[in-house]
Amino acid sequence: MTNKTFLKRKGRRNRHHNKAKSRGGTKTPKNLFLLDESRHAAFHLLFGTRTFAEAAQVLIRASEMKRRHYNKGGVK
């Protein structure tokens, strides 16, 4: 699938809570985002009930760990 195809893909949309209802999130517009079903499912598969900011921190930490590994003479 090309990037253009991925960006144009449309499907059923789901409401995604930035702060999960199970963690005290609300149904206010500020806390809700529309995502298509597959992206919504992928977010929860990867990040569980984390917020977008928390998910970003996970990705930043993973990137830093990889960088440190390669800078220490890890796998080349």
C-alpha positions in Angstrom: 0.0 0.0 0.0 1.4 3.4 -1.0 1.4 6.3 1.4 -1.1 8.1 -0.9 -3.5 5.1 -0.7 -3.1 4.9 3.1 -3.8 8.6 3.5 -6.9 8.5 1.2 -8.3 5.3 2.8 -11.8 5.9 4.2 -13.9 3.7 6.3 -16.1 3.7 9.3 -15.1 6.1 11.9 -14.8 5.5 15.6 -14.6 8.0 18.4 -11.3 7.7 20.2 -10.9 9.1 23.7 -7.6 10.7 24.2 -7.9 10.0 27.9 -9.6 6.6 28.1 -13.0 6.4 29.8 -11.5 3.7 32.1 -8.9 6.3 33.3 -11.5 9.0 33.9 -11.8 10.4 30.4 -14.9 12.3 29.4 -17.1 12.5 26.3 -16.3 16.1 25.8 -15.2 17.3 22.3 -11.8 18.2 23.7 -11.2 14.5 24.6 -12.6 12.9 21.5 -11.0 12.3 18.1 -12.4 10.6 15.0 -10.3 7.7 13.7 -11.1 5.2 11.1 -11.7 1.7 12.5 -8.4 0.2 11.5 -6.3 3.1 12.8 -8.3 3.1 16.0 -7.7 -0.6 16.5 -4.0 -0.3 15.7 -3.6 2.6 18.2 -5.1 0.4 21.0 -3.1 -2.7 19.9 0.1 -0.7 20.2 -0.6 1.6 23.1 -3.5 0.3 25.1 -5.2 3.0 27.0 -2.4 5.5 26.8 -3.1 9.1 25.7 -1.5 10.5 22.5 1.1 12.3 24.6 2.0 9.1 26.5 2.1 7.1 23.3 4.5 9.7 21.8 6.7 9.3 24.9 6.9 5.6 24.4 8.0 6.1 20.8 10.6 8.7 21.8 12.0 6.4 24.5 12.2 3.5 22.0 14.0 5.8 19.5 16.5 6.9 22.2 17.1 3.3 23.3 17.9 2.3 19.7 20.2 5.3 19.2 22.1 4.5 22.4 22.4 0.8 21.4 23.9 1.7 18.0 26.2 4.4 19.6 27.6 1.8 22.0 28.7 -0.4 19.2 25.7 -2.6 19.1 24.4 -4.5 16.1 25.6 -2.9 12.9 
